Amino acid sequence: MCMLIRLNKVLEKAMPFVTPSAVIVGLICSAWLHHLSFLVPWIFAAMTFAGSIGSNFKDLRKVMMHPLPIIANFIILHLAMPILGWAAGSIFFPGDDLTQTGFVLLFVIPTGVVSLVWVTIYGGNIALTLALILLDTLLSPLIVPLSLSLIVGAKVHMDPWDIMSGLFLMVVIPSLIGMLLNQWTKGRIKTTWGPRLAPFSKIGLFVVVAINSSVIAPYLKDMNGQLVKVIVLAFACATIGYLAGWLVSRMMRWDREVTIALTFNSGMRNLSAGAVLAISFFPPPVALPVVAGMLFQQILAALYGQRLAKRYGLNAHTAKAA
């Protein structure tokens, strides 16, 4: 148990480098890693379950009594950012329907479970974060196919029902099982199994990203102007997501805990699920913007965390205790 806790602390500090290094491993080992792609949905479902055992319906009810931060986060996640992704793809990649679809997919995916790690480290509102993750996760089988259909449905062939069923199996069902077990055990499962499962969730993230990267390795290995433009644009758009959450919180004069939660939840996406969807239901080029987003998501989270800590006079250790 103590060894797992120590391992988890090491992995927490390494989070900014987990996904970029996983992409590199996926590219180098693509010859044999891509054969393991059938494991990705199962690994991801296990990660979702591990992340959801800290949630319960009581905390969700409390947060729902003050819904304004949730509404603001949903507007950023599922209105402002998808429109930005569509506009960026249309302006910089005219006529390239697959890349445009990739940029839309990059920003219709629900907020990431990993955001809970960053919110915890910097002393943000954990109950709000869990509620945002849960609601966004449960609604994702409806929001993701609907958004894709409305924005790019006429350009790219896709089966919304297949996407919906994939999200149910990978995200919704494991989340509900985790919450029900938390409720049934009165939170004991979080205390008992949370520390044990935490490092494996981060290792699972590394494995999922590496396998997904290996599948699209042929498109990433040949560095050209198109790929560089995809990476730069994904970085710029991802930065705006974090910034939007922070600016809205400041405009609404919300407290430090809410500001930190909204900053991370507005910027982070469940891009592992996005890559699985892109590779499972679309041609490989659609996954390029999603994988490009993976390169920067954790690094940007670390940078914004440092700025938040500086603004509020905290470091990661004191923030975690706050």
N, C-alpha and C positions, 0 to 999 in steps of 0.2 A: 504493500500500500504506500509506504513512504517513498519507495523507489519510483512508483508511478506518479506521485505528486511532484517529486523532483524533476522527473522527465517532462511533465506537463509544463512546469515553470520554464524549463529550457526551451521547449517548443513555443511557448508564448513569446519569449524574447526573440525567437527566430521567425515569427510569423511574417514579417515583411519579405522574407526571402524564400518562404515555403513554395509559393506558387511560381515565381520566376525560375527557381531551381528545378521544380517539377516539370516545367515546360522544356527546359534544357535536357533533362533526363529522358523525357518522352521523345524528343527529336533524336538523341543519340542512340537510344535503344528501340527505335520504332520498328525494327525488323521483327522483333519477337513480342514487344509489348502490345502491339495493335491486335494480336490474337486474343488478348484478355478483355476486349471491350465488352463482352457479354457479362462480365462481373460488375461493371460500373453501376448499373441501376441498383444492384443489391448492396454494394458498398455504400452508395449514397443514401439508401433507405436506412441503413444502420446508423450512419452519421446523423440523419434527421431524428431518428429515435433518441440517440444519445443527447442531442441538443434540446429535445422537448421534455425530458423528464424533470426539468426544473420549472415547467409551466404547470399552472392549474387554473381551473375555471374561476376560482375565487379572486385571484389576482387580475384575471381578465375582466371580471365584473367591476372591480374597483377602478381600473383605468378607464373603462367605458363610461363611467360616470362623469369623466372630464375628457370628452372626445376631441377637443379642438386640435391638440398636437397630432393625434392619429389622422384626422382629416387633412391637416397640412401635409403630413408625410405622404399620404396617399396621393394627394394632388401632385406633389413633386415626383413621386415614383411612377405614377401611372398616367399622368397627363403631360406635365411639363417636359420630363426627360424623354419619353417616347417620341414626342413631337420634335424635340431637339435632335434625337437620333435620326428620325426620318428626314428632317431638314438637312442635317449634316451629310447624310448619305446621298441625298438627291443633288445637293450642290457640288460635292466633291467627287461623286461617282455617277454622273448622269448616264443613264442607259444601262447601268450595271445592276440589274434587279436583285441578284443574289447578294451582293455586298450591301446594298441598301437594306435588304431584309435582315442581314446580320446586324446592322446598326440598330434597327428597330428591336430585334430580339435581345440585344445587349441591354436595352432599357425597359423592356416589359417584364423581365424576370423579377420575381419578388425579392424583397430585401434578404440579405444573407444571414444565416444562422451564426456565422463567424462574427457578425457585428456584436453579438452578445459578449464575446471575448474582449473586444476593444472597449465597449461600454463599461464592463466590469473593471478593467485595468485602470480606466481614467475616472471612475467614480460617478458614472452617469446613472440615469433612472432605469434600473433593471426591470422593474415591473412594466414600465412603458415599453421597453425594448422587447420583452417577452410577448406582450400583447400585440405589438406591431408585427413581430415575426409570425406569431400564430395566425392572426387575422389575414395577413398577406399570403401566408402559406395555404390556408384553407380556401381562400378565394382565388388562388392562382390557376386552378383548372378552368375557371370561368374567364378570368381577366386576360391570361396569356393568349389563348386561342382567339378570343373576341378582339383583342387589340391587334393581333397579327392579321386577322381577317379584315378588319376595318382599314388598316393602313396599307398592307401589302397583299391582301388576299387575291386581288385580281391579277397580280403580277407573277406570283409564285404558287405552284401547286402544293397544297398541304392538306392534311386530314385533321381538322380540329378535334375530332373525337379521339383519334390516336394520341394526340398531344395531351388532351384532357386525362385520358386513362393513364398515360405515363406519369403525369404529375400526381395523380391520386396514389399510384403505387409507390412512387419514390418519396413523396412529401406528405400528403394528407394522412394516409393510413398510419404510417409510423408516428406522425405527430400526435394523432388522436390516441394511439396506444400508449405513448409516453405520458400524455396528460392524464389519461384514465388511471394508469399505474401510480402516478404522483398523487392523485386524488384518493385512490383506494388505500395507499400506504401512509396517507397523511404526511407526505413529504419525505418519508424515510428513504425512499428509493433514490432521491436526489443526494441525500447525505451519504448513503452507503455506496451507491454505484456511480454517482457523478464524478468523484475524483478518479475512479478506476477507468471510466470510459473516456474522460476528457483527452488524454494523450492519444488514444486510438482514433478519436475524431480528427485530430490534426494530421495524424499519419494517413488516415483514410483520405483526407483532402489532398495530400501529396500524391497518393496513388491514383485517385480519380483524375487529377489534372495531368499526371504523367501519361496515363493511358489515352485520355482524350487527345492530348498533344501528339501522341504517336499515330493516331488515326489520320490526323490532318498534316502529318509531317511533310508529305510531298509538296504541300502548298506553302509551308513555312521555310523549307530548306533553301529554296531559290529566292534569295533576298533581291527584290527589285523595287522600282519606284512605286508600284502599286501597293506592295506590302508595307513599305515604309510609310506611305500615306495613311494606310489603314491603322497602323500602330500609333502614329502621331495624333490622328483624329480621335482614336479611342481614348488616348491619354487625356486630351483636351476636354472631351465630353465627360469623362469620368471625374475629372477635377471639378467640373461645374456641379455635379451631383452633391458632393460634400459641401461645396460652397453654398449651394442653395439651401440646404438644411440649416447651416449656421446662420445665414442671413435672415431667413424667415424667423428663426428662434429669437434673434436679436431684435428684429422689428416688433415681434409680439411681446418682448420683454419677459420671456420665460426664464426660469431660474437655471442655474448651472447644470443641474442634473438633467433637465429636459433638453437643454441646448446640446449637451454632449450626446444624448441618446439620438436626437434628431439628426445631428451632423453625421454620425456613423451610419444610421439606418437609411439616410437619404443617399449616401454615397455608395454603400456596399450592396452588392447583388449576389444572388445565389447562382454565380456564374458556372459552378460545377454542373448544376441542373441545366443551365442554359446550354452548356456545351454538349451535354447528353442529348438534349432535345434537338439541337442543331444537327448533330451527327446522325441521330436516329431518324429524323423526319425530313431533313433537307439535304440538298447537295453540299459537299464539303466546303465550298467557298463561303457558305453562310456562317460557318463556325469561326472564320478568321477574326472578325471584330470581337467575338466573345472571348476567344483565346487571347487576343491582344489586350482586352480588358483585364484578364487574369494576371497579366504581367505586372500591372500597376496597382491593382486594387488594394493589396495589403501594404504596399509601399506608401500609397497615398493615405491610407488609414494611419500609418505610423507618423507621417508628416503632420497630418491634421491633429493627431493626438498630442504631438509635441507642442503645436501652436495653442491648443486648448489648455494644456497644462501650464504653459507660460502665461497665458492670459489670466488664469485663475490662481496662479502661484502654487501649482501642484507639480509633483513628479509622479511617475507611474506608481511608485510604492505608496506614497501618501494618498494619492487619489484612490487607490484600491481600498484603502482603509477608511476613506471618507464616507 
